[in-house]
Amino acid sequence: MTEREEHERFHHLARLGWDLRGLGYDISLVIPATGSPVLQMCTKTGAELHITAIRRYCGWVFTWRPWWARLWRRDRWVVAHADNAADIIAAEVSP
């Protein structure tokens, strides 16, 4: 991944983090020394989700899963440029 793509990933995650924070969620942006940044979200029930931004054929998308999930879930993603991405994620993770 190029440096430009890494900056784009960070920008998308930071924007989403602010939007989710505005909806009342606890958010942490984790930037490891090696690897890609991840947005940690604590749901209203206390579950911890990891949200990542990945580049797909349709552009950048956010994907989320519980901390223990390892598999790509086709129904757990939203286009990063969507104005309501935070609302979609909040609705999907709320009981």
C-alpha positions as CSV (number, residue, x, y, z in Angstrom):
1,M,0.0,0.0,0.0
2,T,1.3,3.4,-0.9
3,E,1.8,6.3,1.5
4,R,-1.0,8.2,-0.1
5,E,-3.4,5.2,0.5
6,E,-2.3,5.0,4.1
7,H,-3.1,8.7,4.6
8,E,-6.5,8.2,2.9
9,R,-7.2,5.3,5.2
10,F,-6.3,7.4,8.3
11,H,-8.5,10.3,7.1
12,H,-11.5,8.0,6.6
13,L,-11.1,6.4,10.0
14,A,-10.6,9.8,11.8
15,R,-13.7,11.3,10.1
16,L,-15.8,8.2,11.0
17,G,-14.5,8.4,14.6
18,W,-15.7,11.9,15.0
19,D,-19.1,11.1,13.6
20,L,-19.5,8.1,15.9
21,R,-18.3,10.1,18.9
22,G,-21.0,12.7,18.0
23,L,-23.5,9.8,18.3
24,G,-22.4,9.1,21.8
25,Y,-20.0,6.2,21.3
26,D,-16.6,5.7,22.9
27,I,-14.0,5.7,20.1
28,S,-10.3,5.1,20.0
29,L,-8.1,5.3,16.9
30,V,-5.4,2.8,17.3
31,I,-2.2,3.4,15.2
32,P,0.1,0.5,15.6
33,A,3.8,0.7,14.9
34,T,3.4,-1.9,12.2
35,G,0.1,-2.7,10.4
36,S,-2.9,-0.5,9.6
37,P,-4.8,1.8,11.9
38,V,-8.0,0.5,13.4
39,L,-11.0,2.4,14.9
40,Q,-12.1,0.7,18.2
41,M,-15.7,1.3,19.1
42,C,-17.4,0.4,22.3
43,T,-21.1,-0.2,21.7
44,K,-23.9,0.7,24.2
45,T,-23.9,-2.9,25.4
46,G,-20.2,-2.8,26.1
47,A,-19.1,-4.9,23.1
48,E,-15.9,-3.9,21.4
49,L,-15.8,-3.6,17.6
50,H,-12.8,-3.0,15.3
51,I,-13.6,-0.9,12.3
52,T,-11.2,-0.9,9.4
53,A,-11.1,1.1,6.1
54,I,-10.1,-1.0,3.1
55,R,-9.9,-0.3,-0.6
56,R,-12.2,-2.3,-2.8
57,Y,-13.3,-2.1,-6.4
58,C,-16.0,0.4,-5.5
59,G,-13.6,2.6,-3.5
60,W,-13.0,2.8,0.2
61,V,-15.3,0.9,2.5
62,F,-15.6,0.5,6.3
63,T,-15.9,-3.0,7.6
64,W,-16.5,-3.9,11.2
65,R,-16.6,-7.0,13.3
66,P,-16.3,-8.1,17.0
67,W,-12.8,-8.4,18.3
68,W,-13.0,-12.2,18.1
69,A,-14.1,-12.4,14.5
70,R,-11.6,-13.4,11.9
71,L,-13.7,-13.8,8.7
72,W,-14.8,-11.2,6.2
73,R,-18.6,-10.7,6.5
74,R,-20.2,-9.6,3.3
75,D,-23.0,-7.9,5.2
76,R,-20.7,-5.9,7.5
77,W,-19.5,-3.0,5.4
78,V,-20.5,0.5,4.2
79,V,-19.0,2.8,1.6
80,A,-16.6,5.2,3.3
81,H,-17.8,8.2,1.3
82,A,-21.4,7.8,2.5
83,D,-22.6,10.8,4.5
84,N,-24.5,8.5,6.9
85,A,-21.8,5.8,7.4
86,A,-21.7,6.4,11.1
87,D,-25.5,6.1,11.3
88,I,-25.5,2.9,9.4
89,I,-22.8,1.4,11.6
90,A,-24.5,2.5,14.8
91,A,-27.8,1.0,13.6
92,E,-26.1,-2.3,12.7
93,V,-24.3,-2.8,16.0
94,S,-27.1,-1.7,18.3
95,P,-29.3,-4.4,19.7
